[in-house]
Amino acid sequence: MKDLAAGVERRPIGRAFVWLAALGVFFYASYGLANWLATLRAHVPSIVFSWERSVPFIAWTIIPYWTTNLFYSLSFFICRNRRELDAHGRRLLTAQIIAVTCFILLPLKFSWPKPDTDGIAGFFFETLGAFDKPFNQAPSLHVALSIALFSLYARILPRWATIALSAWFVLVVASVMTTFQHHFIDIPTGALLGLFCIWLWPLEGGARLTGWQVTHDARRRTLALRYMIAAAFFAAAGLALHGGWLWLLWPAFAFLGVSAAYLALGPALFDKTPDGRIGWPVRLMLAPYLIGAWINSRLWTIGTPRAVAVADGVFLGRFPSRRDLEAFGEVVDLTSELSRPRFAGVWTSLPMLDLAAPPADRLRAAARVIESARAQRSTLVCCALGYGRSVLAVAVWLTRTGRADTLDAAIAMLRAKRPRLSIHPDQLRAAREAVDGDR
């Protein structure tokens, strides 16, 4: 509803009550069902590391543990508009559905009993025990919801408050172990679930999985299959080796996401902003792949110029560091997988998938941005290595602006400056389509 006098949208209080009531009923019904089904099994396994026996039981940490309920209830009423509220509600609902599904299909159990408690802590433990059992472990729904709640509160509260908020939520996450509610494996799996829900339902509205379609590009399908095989390898290795090797499930999750990007999602997986930033949820969720991509960009460019002059204030190079940026006033960034460093100039991001043919209209858009930028300031056009996506964009710019007679001549010019450039036939076809399109 909009306040007609002020011309701004009121907080949707009534809708917030509906979301809170509906999710509350669903939580207690589904969570209780998962608990009951676990009690019917003859054996419910545990995943526990030997070092967890040394984690102390700290009774008072049940208080920060319980504050998640308070943050949860209040979160619906701090949402500033209906779009934000619905996205937040969908995040929490998705986390509950996925977690409860895991609890039913792959139940796990906490391994040892809690010590007796009394006083205020004892009251909270007794209240918790009225509906909670030593099941419903991985992924920790408590952690997943805490991650989703933190994302909302950090967005709405003043910046100065986020430091205290961050510290408190770290305590909340730690409390799942110091109250003997969860084993360690439940924390990272719960965190990944929370990060996935944040990515899936942006607070600006919409959903990441709408509008996607399976690619018909043979090369993208091949790359998707390779990343899927890598994901399966890491998952199998982690499950087979157990122990600390279970951390391999994280790169397995990341590679599975990248596989989905090549198969259907495209650059939207990385949620990169027009000014080149990748948000913290995606950076954490895909960290194994993103770190590998950054290392790869450095290893493959050892011994080669970081950037070379092309023409009229335009430079071509690898993804820059802060030091690399000192000579430039603007960056045209064609990566989808690397987040920008701190930079005082203008940064324009036109994300494209690595090693795949970009859409012709995206290459034409890049050429227009390059032409506009170079007229005002020295401009670096970059991708991860400066050998592929950036070469295509600069070649299209050279040809469409008449600085090269043909696309082949433009690529020959760039090859002379950057001999290690690598362009696949399907990428070349996309560049020709971009050149031949409406100018």
C-alpha positions as CSV (number, residue, x, y, z in Angstrom):
1,M,0.0,0.0,0.0
2,K,1.2,3.5,-0.8
3,D,0.9,6.6,1.4
4,L,-0.8,8.9,-1.0
5,A,0.1,12.0,1.0
6,A,3.8,11.2,1.2
7,G,4.0,9.4,-2.1
8,V,6.0,6.5,-0.5
9,E,5.1,2.9,0.1
10,R,4.2,2.0,3.7
11,R,5.7,-0.9,5.5
12,P,3.4,-3.9,4.7
13,I,2.6,-4.7,8.4
14,G,-0.5,-6.8,7.7
15,R,1.3,-8.9,5.1
16,A,4.2,-9.3,7.5
17,F,1.8,-10.9,10.1
18,V,0.6,-13.3,7.4
19,W,4.1,-14.4,6.4
20,L,5.1,-14.8,10.1
21,A,2.1,-16.9,10.9
22,A,2.3,-19.1,7.8
23,L,6.0,-19.8,8.2
24,G,5.6,-20.5,11.9
25,V,2.9,-23.1,11.3
26,F,5.0,-24.7,8.5
27,F,8.1,-24.7,10.6
28,Y,6.6,-26.5,13.6
29,A,4.7,-29.0,11.4
30,S,7.5,-29.9,9.0
31,Y,10.3,-29.8,11.7
32,G,8.2,-32.0,14.0
33,L,7.4,-34.4,11.1
34,A,11.1,-34.8,10.4
35,N,11.9,-35.4,14.0
36,W,9.1,-38.0,14.3
37,L,10.2,-39.9,11.1
38,A,13.8,-40.0,12.4
39,T,12.6,-41.7,15.6
40,L,11.1,-44.5,13.5
41,R,14.5,-45.5,12.1
42,A,16.4,-48.3,13.7
43,H,19.7,-46.4,13.3
44,V,20.3,-42.8,12.6
45,P,24.0,-42.0,11.9
46,S,26.2,-39.1,13.0
47,I,29.0,-37.2,11.3
48,V,31.3,-36.1,14.0
49,F,35.0,-35.2,14.2
50,S,37.1,-36.4,17.1
51,W,38.1,-32.8,18.1
52,E,34.5,-31.9,18.7
53,R,34.7,-33.8,22.0
54,S,36.9,-30.9,23.3
55,V,34.2,-28.3,22.5
56,P,32.9,-27.1,25.9
57,F,29.3,-27.0,26.8
58,I,28.6,-23.3,27.7
59,A,25.1,-23.1,29.1
60,W,24.6,-19.4,28.8
61,T,25.1,-19.5,25.0
62,I,21.5,-20.9,24.8
63,I,20.5,-17.2,25.1
64,P,22.1,-16.0,21.9
65,Y,20.9,-19.3,20.3
66,W,17.3,-18.3,21.2
67,T,17.7,-14.8,20.0
68,T,17.4,-16.1,16.4
69,N,13.7,-16.5,17.2
70,L,13.5,-12.8,18.1
71,F,15.4,-11.7,15.0
72,Y,13.2,-14.0,12.9
73,S,10.0,-12.6,14.2
74,L,11.0,-9.0,13.9
75,S,12.5,-9.4,10.5
76,F,9.2,-9.4,8.7
77,F,8.2,-6.0,10.2
78,I,11.4,-4.2,9.3
79,C,11.0,-4.9,5.6
80,R,10.4,-1.6,3.9
81,N,8.1,-2.6,1.1
82,R,6.1,-5.6,-0.2
83,R,8.8,-6.6,-2.7
84,E,11.4,-6.8,0.0
85,L,9.1,-8.7,2.4
86,D,8.1,-11.3,-0.1
87,A,11.7,-12.0,-1.2
88,H,12.7,-12.3,2.5
89,G,9.8,-14.6,3.2
90,R,10.7,-16.8,0.2
91,R,14.3,-17.0,1.4
92,L,13.2,-18.4,4.8
93,L,10.6,-20.7,3.2
94,T,13.1,-22.1,0.8
95,A,15.7,-22.7,3.5
96,Q,13.1,-24.6,5.6
97,I,11.9,-26.7,2.6
98,I,15.4,-27.7,1.6
99,A,16.6,-28.4,5.1
100,V,13.6,-30.4,6.1
101,T,13.9,-32.4,2.9
102,C,17.5,-33.3,3.9
103,F,16.4,-34.1,7.4
104,I,13.8,-36.6,6.1
105,L,16.0,-38.2,3.3
106,L,19.3,-38.2,5.1
107,P,18.7,-37.9,8.9
108,L,21.6,-37.4,11.3
109,K,21.8,-37.5,15.0
110,F,23.8,-35.5,17.7
111,S,26.1,-38.0,19.4
112,W,26.1,-37.2,23.1
113,P,23.7,-36.0,25.8
114,K,23.6,-32.4,27.1
115,P,24.6,-31.8,30.7
116,D,21.9,-30.8,33.2
117,T,21.3,-27.1,33.5
118,D,19.3,-24.9,35.8
119,G,18.4,-21.2,36.2
120,I,17.6,-19.1,33.1
121,A,19.7,-21.3,30.8
122,G,17.9,-24.3,32.2
123,F,14.5,-22.7,31.4
124,F,15.5,-22.1,27.8
125,F,16.9,-25.6,27.4
126,E,13.8,-27.1,28.8
127,T,11.6,-25.0,26.5
128,L,13.7,-26.0,23.5
129,G,13.5,-29.7,24.5
130,A,9.7,-29.6,24.4
131,F,9.8,-29.8,20.6
132,D,13.4,-30.4,19.6
133,K,15.1,-33.8,19.4
134,P,18.7,-34.8,18.7
135,F,17.9,-35.1,15.0
136,N,17.5,-32.5,12.2
137,Q,21.2,-31.9,11.9
138,A,22.7,-31.1,8.5
139,P,22.3,-28.6,7.0
140,S,21.7,-26.6,10.2
141,L,18.5,-24.8,9.7
142,H,19.5,-22.5,12.5
143,V,22.6,-21.4,10.7
144,A,20.8,-21.1,7.3
145,L,18.2,-18.9,8.8
146,S,20.8,-16.8,10.7
147,I,22.7,-16.2,7.4
148,A,19.4,-15.1,5.7
149,L,18.5,-12.9,8.6
150,F,21.9,-11.2,8.8
151,S,21.6,-10.4,5.1
152,L,18.4,-8.5,5.7
153,Y,19.4,-6.7,8.9
154,A,22.8,-5.7,7.4
155,R,21.0,-4.2,4.4
156,I,18.5,-2.1,6.5
157,L,20.4,-1.1,9.7
158,P,22.9,1.7,9.7
159,R,26.4,0.8,8.7
160,W,27.8,1.5,12.2
161,A,25.4,-1.1,13.6
162,T,26.6,-3.9,11.3
163,I,29.8,-4.5,13.4
164,A,27.9,-5.3,16.5
165,L,25.4,-7.3,14.4
166,S,28.1,-9.3,12.8
167,A,29.7,-10.1,16.2
168,W,26.4,-11.2,17.6
169,F,25.5,-13.5,14.6
170,V,29.0,-15.1,14.9
171,L,28.1,-15.9,18.5
172,V,24.7,-17.3,17.4
173,V,26.4,-19.6,14.9
174,A,29.0,-20.7,17.4
175,S,26.3,-21.4,19.9
176,V,24.9,-24.3,17.9
177,M,28.0,-26.2,19.0
178,T,28.4,-24.9,22.5
179,T,24.8,-25.7,23.4
180,F,25.3,-29.3,22.0
181,Q,22.7,-28.8,19.3
182,H,24.8,-29.5,16.3
183,H,28.0,-31.1,15.1
184,F,30.5,-29.1,13.1
185,I,29.5,-30.5,9.7
186,D,26.0,-28.9,10.1
187,I,27.5,-25.3,10.2
188,P,29.1,-25.0,6.8
189,T,26.3,-27.0,5.1
190,G,23.8,-24.7,6.8
191,A,25.8,-21.6,5.7
192,L,25.8,-22.8,2.1
193,L,22.0,-23.3,2.3
194,G,21.5,-19.8,3.6
195,L,23.8,-18.3,1.0
196,F,22.0,-20.2,-1.8
197,C,18.6,-18.8,-0.6
198,I,20.0,-15.2,-0.5
199,W,21.2,-15.7,-4.1
200,L,18.0,-17.3,-5.3
201,W,15.7,-14.6,-4.0
202,P,17.2,-11.1,-4.4
203,L,15.5,-8.5,-2.1
204,E,15.1,-6.2,-5.2
205,G,12.5,-8.7,-6.4
206,G,12.4,-11.6,-8.9
207,A,14.1,-14.9,-8.8
208,R,17.4,-16.1,-10.3
209,L,15.9,-19.2,-11.8
210,T,13.3,-17.4,-13.9
211,G,14.0,-16.6,-17.6
212,W,16.9,-19.1,-17.9
213,Q,17.0,-21.6,-20.7
214,V,19.2,-24.6,-21.6
215,T,21.8,-23.5,-24.1
216,H,22.1,-25.0,-27.6
217,D,25.7,-24.0,-27.8
218,A,27.8,-27.2,-28.0
219,R,30.9,-25.7,-26.4
220,R,28.9,-24.4,-23.4
221,R,27.4,-27.8,-23.0
222,T,30.8,-29.4,-23.1
223,L,32.1,-26.9,-20.5
224,A,29.1,-27.6,-18.3
225,L,29.8,-31.3,-18.5
226,R,33.4,-30.8,-17.5
227,Y,32.5,-28.7,-14.4
228,M,29.8,-31.3,-13.6
229,I,32.4,-34.1,-13.7
230,A,34.7,-32.0,-11.5
231,A,31.9,-31.5,-9.0
232,A,31.2,-35.2,-8.9
233,F,34.9,-36.0,-8.4
234,F,35.2,-33.6,-5.4
235,A,31.9,-34.9,-3.9
236,A,32.9,-38.5,-4.3
237,A,36.4,-37.9,-2.9
238,G,35.0,-36.0,0.1
239,L,32.4,-38.7,0.9
240,A,34.8,-41.5,0.4
241,L,37.7,-40.1,2.5
242,H,35.5,-38.7,5.3
243,G,37.1,-36.6,8.0
244,G,38.5,-33.3,7.0
245,W,38.1,-34.3,3.3
246,L,34.4,-33.5,3.7
247,W,35.5,-29.9,2.9
248,L,35.7,-31.1,-0.7
249,L,31.9,-30.8,-0.7
250,W,32.4,-27.0,-0.9
251,P,34.2,-27.0,-4.2
252,A,31.8,-29.7,-5.4
253,F,28.9,-27.3,-4.7
254,A,30.8,-24.4,-6.4
255,F,31.6,-26.4,-9.5
256,L,28.0,-27.6,-9.8
257,G,26.9,-24.0,-9.7
258,V,29.4,-23.1,-12.5
259,S,28.2,-26.1,-14.5
260,A,24.6,-24.7,-14.2
261,A,25.9,-21.3,-15.4
262,Y,27.3,-22.8,-18.6
263,L,24.3,-25.1,-19.1
264,A,21.5,-22.5,-18.5
265,L,22.0,-19.7,-16.0
266,G,24.7,-17.8,-17.8
267,P,26.6,-14.9,-16.0
268,A,23.5,-14.4,-13.7
269,L,25.0,-17.1,-11.4
270,F,27.7,-14.6,-10.3
271,D,25.2,-11.7,-9.7
272,K,27.8,-9.2,-10.7
273,T,26.7,-5.5,-10.5
274,P,27.1,-3.0,-13.4
275,D,30.0,-1.5,-11.5
276,G,31.9,-4.8,-11.2
277,R,31.1,-6.0,-7.7
278,I,30.2,-9.6,-6.7
279,G,28.2,-9.6,-3.4
280,W,29.5,-11.4,-0.3
281,P,26.9,-14.3,-0.5
282,V,28.1,-15.3,-4.0
283,R,31.8,-14.8,-3.1
284,L,31.4,-17.2,-0.1
285,M,29.1,-19.7,-1.9
286,L,31.5,-20.0,-4.9
287,A,34.8,-19.2,-3.2
288,P,36.7,-22.3,-4.3
289,Y,36.0,-21.6,-7.9
290,L,36.4,-17.8,-7.6
291,I,39.8,-18.2,-5.9
292,G,40.9,-20.7,-8.5
293,A,39.8,-18.3,-11.3
294,W,41.9,-15.4,-9.8
295,I,44.9,-17.6,-9.4
296,N,44.6,-18.9,-12.9
297,S,44.4,-15.3,-14.2
298,R,47.8,-14.7,-12.6
299,L,49.6,-17.9,-13.5
300,W,48.7,-17.7,-17.2
301,T,49.9,-14.1,-17.5
302,I,53.3,-14.5,-15.9
303,G,55.9,-13.0,-18.1
304,T,53.5,-11.1,-20.4
305,P,52.5,-7.4,-20.3
306,R,49.6,-6.8,-17.9
307,A,48.1,-4.3,-20.5
308,V,49.1,-3.2,-24.0
309,A,48.1,0.0,-25.9
310,V,45.7,-0.6,-28.8
311,A,44.6,2.7,-30.2
312,D,43.3,6.1,-29.2
313,G,43.5,5.7,-25.4
314,V,42.3,2.1,-25.3
315,F,44.3,-0.6,-23.6
316,L,43.9,-4.4,-23.6
317,G,44.9,-6.6,-20.7
318,R,44.2,-9.0,-17.9
319,F,42.0,-8.4,-14.9
320,P,43.8,-5.6,-13.0
321,S,45.1,-5.3,-9.5
322,R,44.8,-2.0,-7.6
323,R,48.4,-1.2,-8.7
324,D,47.6,-1.9,-12.4
325,L,44.7,0.6,-12.3
326,E,46.9,3.6,-11.6
327,A,47.3,4.4,-15.3
328,F,43.6,4.3,-16.2
329,G,40.5,6.4,-15.7
330,E,38.0,3.7,-16.8
331,V,37.7,0.0,-16.9
332,V,35.5,-2.1,-19.2
333,D,35.3,-5.4,-17.5
334,L,34.1,-8.5,-19.4
335,T,34.5,-11.1,-16.7
336,S,31.6,-12.6,-14.7
337,E,33.7,-14.4,-12.2
338,L,36.1,-11.7,-10.8
339,S,35.1,-8.9,-8.4
340,R,36.7,-5.5,-8.9
341,P,39.4,-4.1,-6.6
342,R,39.1,-0.6,-5.1
343,F,39.2,2.0,-7.9
344,A,38.5,5.7,-8.0
345,G,37.7,5.8,-11.7
346,V,34.7,4.5,-13.7
347,W,34.1,0.8,-13.8
348,T,31.7,-0.7,-16.3
349,S,30.9,-4.4,-16.1
350,L,29.5,-6.4,-19.1
351,P,29.7,-10.0,-17.7
352,M,30.5,-12.8,-20.2
353,L,31.2,-16.5,-19.5
354,D,34.9,-17.5,-19.9
355,L,35.8,-19.7,-22.9
356,A,32.3,-19.5,-24.4
357,A,30.9,-17.4,-27.3
358,P,29.2,-14.3,-25.9
359,P,26.0,-13.0,-27.4
360,A,26.6,-10.7,-30.3
361,D,24.5,-7.9,-28.8
362,R,26.7,-8.0,-25.7
363,L,29.8,-7.5,-27.9
364,R,28.2,-4.6,-29.7
365,A,27.3,-3.1,-26.3
366,A,30.9,-3.5,-25.2
367,A,32.1,-1.7,-28.4
368,R,29.8,1.2,-27.7
369,V,31.0,1.5,-24.1
370,I,34.6,1.4,-25.2
371,E,34.0,4.2,-27.8
372,S,32.3,6.3,-25.3
373,A,34.8,5.8,-22.5
374,R,38.0,6.3,-24.6
375,A,36.7,9.8,-25.6
376,Q,36.8,10.9,-22.0
377,R,39.7,9.0,-20.3
378,S,42.3,6.3,-20.8
379,T,40.4,2.9,-20.8
380,L,41.4,-0.6,-20.0
381,V,39.4,-3.4,-21.6
382,C,40.0,-6.6,-19.6
383,C,38.9,-10.2,-19.0
384,A,40.6,-12.7,-16.8
385,L,43.7,-13.2,-18.9
386,G,43.3,-10.5,-21.6
387,Y,43.4,-13.3,-24.2
388,G,39.8,-14.0,-25.0
389,R,36.7,-12.0,-24.1
390,S,38.4,-8.7,-24.0
391,V,40.1,-9.4,-27.4
392,L,36.7,-10.1,-29.0
393,A,35.2,-6.9,-27.6
394,V,38.2,-4.7,-28.7
395,A,38.2,-6.4,-32.2
396,V,34.6,-5.6,-32.6
397,W,35.2,-2.0,-31.5
398,L,38.1,-1.6,-33.9
399,T,36.0,-2.9,-36.8
400,R,32.7,-1.1,-36.1
401,T,34.5,2.2,-35.6
402,G,36.5,1.9,-38.8
403,R,39.9,1.6,-37.1
404,A,40.3,-1.8,-38.8
405,D,38.9,-2.7,-42.3
406,T,37.8,-6.1,-41.3
407,L,37.5,-8.3,-38.2
408,D,40.3,-10.5,-39.4
409,A,42.5,-7.4,-39.7
410,A,41.5,-6.3,-36.2
411,I,42.4,-9.7,-34.7
412,A,45.7,-9.7,-36.5
413,M,46.5,-6.3,-35.1
414,L,45.7,-7.5,-31.6
415,R,47.6,-10.8,-32.0
416,A,50.7,-8.7,-32.9
417,K,50.3,-6.9,-29.5
418,R,49.2,-9.9,-27.5
419,P,50.6,-13.1,-29.2
420,R,49.0,-15.5,-26.7
421,L,45.4,-14.5,-27.4
422,S,43.0,-17.4,-27.8
423,I,39.8,-17.3,-29.8
424,H,37.7,-20.3,-30.6
425,P,35.7,-20.6,-33.8
426,D,32.4,-20.2,-32.1
427,Q,33.7,-17.0,-30.4
428,L,34.9,-15.7,-33.8
429,R,31.4,-16.4,-35.3
430,A,29.8,-14.3,-32.5
431,A,32.3,-11.5,-33.2
432,R,31.4,-11.6,-36.9
433,E,27.8,-11.4,-36.1
434,A,28.4,-8.5,-33.8
435,V,30.3,-6.6,-36.5
436,D,27.7,-7.4,-39.2
437,G,24.8,-6.3,-37.0
438,D,23.1,-2.9,-37.0
439,R,25.6,-0.2,-36.4
